[in-house]
Amino acid sequence: MSSTAQWVKDLTAVIYPIQFESDPLQGLERALRPILANEVPHLPPATLLESVRDALASDADLSQVLPQPHSDAKIRRFLQAVALRLTNELSGLSGTAADSLLQSVSAPGGGCRGAGGRRSRS
């Protein structure tokens, strides 16, 4: 489990590139490209995945990680997609199965269940 200060720092790396997107999910691949290409030495994909999971499990308002216009619900949905994409990449899942999982998060009302089995707010 990463500390709050650490996951805030790590999340900035993926929230910054999508801050001006009308829908953060549209910038998912662009935000993750440098992470997946190992171009961010201090932030390997597994570390980012741990930080994203810790952030999603928290009660923090994730829209406050970085000043930007998106709601907590939109940032949580984006981070759920980040977590799925990183999990898929790290486990070698690709193609139709990975696309199907990402589409389920992108759909209105879609998303992963958070701590306590609650559906994350959209």
QUIGICOR-V539893 format. One record per residue. N is the residue number from 1. SS is DSSP state (a for helix, b for strand, c for the rest). OMEGA is omega in degrees with one decimal (* if undefined). BURIAL is + if it has 16 or more other C-alpha atoms within 10 Angstrom, else -. Layout:
# QUIGICOR-V539893
N;SS;OMEGA;BURIAL
N;SS;OMEGA;BURIAL
This chain:
# QUIGICOR-V539893
1;c;179.3;-
2;c;178.2;+
3;c;179.3;-
4;a;180.0;-
5;a;-179.4;-
6;a;-178.1;-
7;a;175.2;+
8;a;178.5;+
9;a;-178.1;+
10;a;-178.8;+
11;a;178.0;+
12;a;-178.5;-
13;a;180.0;+
14;a;178.4;+
15;a;-179.1;+
16;a;-177.5;-
17;a;-176.1;-
18;a;-173.0;+
19;c;-178.7;+
20;c;176.0;-
21;c;175.4;-
22;c;174.4;-
23;c;-177.2;-
24;a;-178.9;+
25;a;178.3;+
26;a;-179.3;-
27;a;-175.7;+
28;a;-176.1;+
29;a;178.9;-
30;a;179.6;-
31;a;-176.8;+
32;a;-175.4;+
33;a;-178.9;-
34;a;178.4;+
35;a;-177.4;+
36;a;177.6;+
37;c;-179.5;-
38;c;178.4;-
39;c;177.8;-
40;c;-170.8;-
41;c;-177.2;-
42;c;-175.7;-
43;c;175.7;+
44;c;-178.2;-
45;a;-178.5;+
46;a;178.1;+
47;a;177.5;-
48;a;179.2;+
49;a;178.4;+
50;a;179.7;+
51;a;178.9;+
52;a;178.7;+
53;a;178.3;+
54;a;179.3;+
55;a;-179.9;+
56;a;179.5;+
57;a;-177.8;-
58;c;174.2;-
59;c;-177.6;-
60;c;172.6;-
61;c;-173.3;-
62;a;175.8;+
63;a;-178.7;+
64;a;179.4;-
65;c;-178.5;+
66;c;178.5;+
67;c;-178.2;-
68;c;-170.5;-
69;c;-172.8;-
70;c;178.7;+
71;c;174.2;-
72;a;-178.6;+
73;a;179.3;-
74;a;179.4;+
75;a;177.2;+
76;a;178.4;+
77;a;176.6;+
78;a;-179.2;+
79;a;173.8;+
80;a;177.6;+
81;a;175.8;+
82;a;-179.5;+
83;a;178.3;+
84;a;-178.7;+
85;a;179.1;+
86;a;177.7;+
87;a;178.9;+
88;a;-179.2;+
89;a;-177.5;-
90;a;179.8;-
91;a;179.8;-
92;c;178.2;-
93;c;179.7;-
94;c;175.9;-
95;c;-172.7;-
96;a;-179.0;-
97;a;179.3;-
98;a;178.8;+
99;a;-180.0;-
100;a;178.1;-
101;a;-179.5;-
102;a;178.4;+
103;a;179.8;-
104;a;177.2;-
105;a;-177.3;+
106;a;-177.4;+
107;c;176.7;-
108;c;-178.5;-
109;c;179.3;-
110;c;176.7;+
111;c;179.3;+
112;c;173.9;+
113;b;-178.9;-
114;c;-180.0;+
115;a;178.0;-
116;a;177.4;-
117;a;178.8;-
118;c;173.7;-
119;b;179.0;-
120;c;-179.3;+
121;c;178.1;-
122;c;*;-
